[in-house]
Every structure is written in C-alpha cells, then in structure tokens.
Amino acid sequence: MGRQDLRGRGGALRDEGEDVAAEAGEGGEVAAVADTATGRPVTAGLRHRVGSVTKSFTAAAVLLQAERGRIDLDAPVGRYLPRLVPGERGDAITVRMLLGHTSGLAEYLPYAYPSLRAFPDLAKTGPESLDDRRFTRFDPVELIGMGVAAPATGAPGTAPGVYSNTNYLLLGQLLERVTGTAAERCVTREVIEPAGLEDTGFPDGPHVEGPHSRLHEAWFGMIDTPRDYSVFDMSWVGPSASLISTVADLNRFYRLLLTGEIVSHASLAQMRRTAPVLSQEGEVIDYGLGLYPVETPGRAAFWGHGGTVWGGGTLAASSADGRRQLAVAVNLQRWNRLDGSGRPRPHPVDEALDAFHHLAMYG
C-alpha cells in the first residue's frame, strides 16, 4: 500500500560492487525463509514484488520524456488528460505535483477494496476484500476515477502533500498518451532495459515468474495465520507499485540513477528536490519526484524508495555518490498488532530491521 511499511524479514546490500545476503529476525535469530512450508531460504537472487519502489522507475521514465520535450513538468495535467482530470482541477494540478504527491488527489485504494474503506482508521479495516478481489482485473481509468471523485486531500500545491497512488496511475496514463505505448512497456524500454536489469519487469498475470519467495499477509493480526498472497493480480497498482525485481537489480538501478546514468544530472536534481508529504503511515516525510531521502540523524542521506504489496515489502536506496546501496526485501507484512488506540504496536523485528538498515548504509 504505502511507501515504506517495512515490517517483515530478509534483505541484501551492495557495497562497491559486492552483493551480500543478510537476514534479521526476532530476538536476534535468523528468521528469513522464502517458503515457510519447506524452509527454503531467502537469497539475493529471488524475484520479489517491490511495491512502490516502482514509482522511482515510473518517475524516471517521465523525466526522460521531459528531457525530450514531450512532457512539460509544470504544465497542467488537464492539457494531456482532460477527461481524467477535468475542469479547474485539471488546470491547477501540474505533472510535477503528480510526481511529488502534492496534487491533492485522494488515494483510490479504500474505494477499490471495500474492507479498507475506513483507512487510515486501521482498527475499522479488515482483510476480507483482499481475498474477494485477488483475481480482479482493475481498469486504471476506473481506479483513477475513484481517486478523482473522492474528497480532495487539499488544494493543489499546498503543503504538506498527501501520498496517493492515484498520482502515479495518472502518470502511467500520461506516459501512454505521449509515447503511444502502455506505461509498463514504456518504463521497460526507457529505464529497465537500458539499465541492464535482467530480473526486473512488470507481471503479465497474477504469478511471479521465476524463483521467488512466498508473500505472507497478517493485516495487523486480523489474519491470525498469515495468508499467502504470492499469487495476486497486480492491476490494482499497475505502474504505481506492481514491479517485480531482485535486490541485486534494485542495487544496480539506484546506483545508476544516483550517478546520472539513467536520467540527466539536471533531472536527478529535480527528483531530489523535496517537499513535505504525509505518508500512508501518517508521518510527514520529505518527498521528491519519485525519490526520497532515507536518513539517519547526523549521517549523510541515502536516496531511494520503499513500498509494500499484500504480503511483501521493499526498501532500496543508494548513497548520493553511488558507492553504496541497500536493498531489503521482506515477505511478511503488517505483523504488528494494534494497540488500544489503533496504532501498530512496536515489535522486535522493527528494531532488527532498523539496525540492519543502519549497518548496511554506514557500516
């Protein structure tokens, strides 16, 4: 769902060309398995649904089109997609606002999944519609319509913005409009293939092709035995969060991105220009254009993105000089039970992951 709800297991990092598998679990014990039924271990080569890390790829594709003069980042989205964002809103919301989540467009997910309608009041949500709509083939235009029709989260361009997948489905439609090809194909041709990411791509169906870990969803303890959601139709997020990759490919991608080898240095500077955005976890973060800083007080920031899908989560980032990367893939999500106020309770895995992130980034 969100950009960085990383409650799960397993990970890998890269330091100057070397991929290293690492794991973290409860009580300091290794607990990373790709399949709980067989005990098959997690490795850095397994393919994984990376969630909203996809947004960095889609944003890069948009920036490349801007470099070629096909997209004006400061033009109103209504110029390109007048039927999807009509009238005054279409005139007020720019492409840059979509990239940076400052459009004021609401999140469509609570409308696509009825049991999530009460979000962000987690205690009043439930996982039922995840099963009901596991194989639903969503139309992106219909999902965008849900977000556009919902009450706005604020006026376009006001701070803080609010994180919304509606923005990136619109960017997918924009890419299709200016290139004449589906957004997923455009991102593949313009970003994935030139970067040499051989194990990265968008799914053709509900399955993850090739070796992969199973994805287990607990929905804050409401699924008492976490359910396997490895097989799931990802049309509910499309070019916003459906990408499949490996931690090795993600390390390569962010290294190339942060060293100006995917988009130009001028475009990269725009991607790293941040504004405050309210995340789906209810925290105000600094967010750029499909990219945000992963920071530790007193230390240099890494730049990347995190994300989740049902049962899986990812965080991937690179140092600004491209010399060190972190990519963590987790295959259990939302294991924290809720406290009396409806907030996720702290869990030892959270502390273990935080410690791993710090070690991977700074040694």
PyMOL commands that set and color helices and strands:
alter all, ss='L'
color gray80, all
select helices_A, chain A and resi 26-28+51-67+77-80+87-92+95-100+109-112+114-116+122-124+128-132+140-149+165-179+183-192+234-236+238-240+247-258+265-271+348-362
alter helices_A, ss='H'
color red, helices_A
select strands_A, chain A and resi 11-15+18-22+33-35+40-41+48-49+161-162+216-217+227-228+244-245+275-278+284-287+292-294+302-309+312-319+324-330+332-333
alter strands_A, ss='S'
color yellow, strands_A
deselect
rebuild
show_as cartoon
